[in-house]
Amino acid sequence: MNFKNLDLKSAMVGALAVIIVMALVLLGIRVFDGCSNENSEPPLYEQVSEALEAQMDDSPSNDMPEQIEEITRPSDFDTDLSDYERKDGKILNGDYFLTLMTRLGAPQNVIYELEHKSEGVFDMRHLKVGYPYQAYYTKGEPSELAYLIYEQDSRSYVVFSLIDSIDVSICQKKIQTQVEYIELEISSSLWSDIISQGGPGLLAIRLSDIYAWSIDFFGLQKGDSFKAVYQVSTHNGSILGVDKVLYAEFLHGDDTYQAYYYDDGSGNYYWNEKGESMRKAFLKAPLSYTRISSGFSYSRRHPVTRKVRPHTGIDYAAPAGTEVMSIGDGVVVYKGYKTQEGNMVKIKHNSVYTSAYLHLSKYAKNLKVGDRVSQGQVIGYVGSTGYSTGPHLDFRIWKNGTPINPLKMDSPPAEPISEDKKEDFQRSQQESRRAALTFQARTILKQTVEIIKTR
């Protein structure tokens, strides 16, 4: 057997496979775009073309660059600290600015001057336990505290200058925004599957917020899948947050749910393919629960009284203290204690729907009858008051005064995109799809090249 000829044939077959994939991807994008403009290619189409060309080269440096935009935030602090001795620490329980600075060796008169300089810049009372700081000391004998840098959040830090000129300033970190893509099949849970794929756990939170009105994330099954194009903020390679999910497609059971990011100025940001808001009139569930411990029934044996009687609600098992949210906008019409229901809040959402939240351990601070609450607002906390054998939320819904099963309730969508914004939305929608196709093309090509290299 002529192995040289065999290797040559394998290489030719591999090259042909890449060409076929390239042709199919390019044709797919052309068809998707409708070839509306034959004289110019959209930016994302050009990115795909460049990606395909790069994949034909074995050099890693020719791989398609990520879509990165560096945002340089203004900063008043550019001192070289390499000549100083650094000591790291964290704000301790009971720390005040005075006690912290005294412990670090700052003179009392300088501490008072810093407190004066901080007025209107940083509230010293906002030092948070566990938050990190770096103290920089001059080298030599005796050393003295020169700078204190306190990281007040993931994006900014406070600089206290103690030498030359005493000053307090807020400095912003250099943040990069980067567009990423992920596609996976659910095998255990949304959070763990995203993490195992190398994605940020914060994406799971974003997706659960977007689909809160259409998908029960505690009912995900193996075989469900999703793909998403999303934007992250990074600093020195660390992800600070998932800013936006630009496009997502979730396959849940036999249904496919698409979500598009579009800011129409109404405060609503996510829409389905028809331009209907992903935000519905009601949330799918009023809390993050562990499991449903008891369903809607007209003949349930009560665990306390042992009598068979209707249970026209859903019991959500959850740890005591879990936040309970209003499933929609409305007005508090009852707040109080009843023998069987325990601490309860009842909310009238409109002329049709009313909801109730039973067995609460306590109510949200300052909540009172007559208050208008918004969707997702915390109104209480899971407990075991009244006739209850353990911490859970008994959640109930009435439609026109008749109890209904919350799990089978149809929730109408919020206002759709207005007519004058539809054309712009459709352009944004197509761009989001093209972005997803761009990343899919890159993934396919990478996988194809890896297969060829192993032959």
Secondary structure, 3 states (H helix, E strand, C coil): CCHHHHHHHHHHHHHHHHHHHHHHHHHHHHHHHCCCCCCCCCHHHHHHHHHHHHHCCCCHHHCCCCEEEEECCCCCCCCCCCCCEEEEEECCCCCCHHHHHHHHCCCHHHHHHHHHHCCCCCCHHHCCCCCEEEEEECCCCCCCEEEEEECCCCCEEEEEECCCCCEEEEEECCEEEEEEEEEEECCCCHHHHHHHCCCCHHHHHHHHHHCCCCCCHHHCCCCCEEEEEEEEEEECCEEEEEEEEEEEEEEECCEEEEEEECCCCCCCCEECCCCCECCECCCCCCCCCCEEEECCEEEEECCCCCCEEEECCEEEECCCCCEEECCCCEEEEEEEEECCCEEEEEEECCCCEEEEEEEEEEECCCCCCCCEECCCCEEEEEECCCCCCCCEEEEEEEECCEEECHHHCCCCECCCCCHHHHHHHHHHHHHHHHHHHHHHHHHHHHHHHHHHHHC
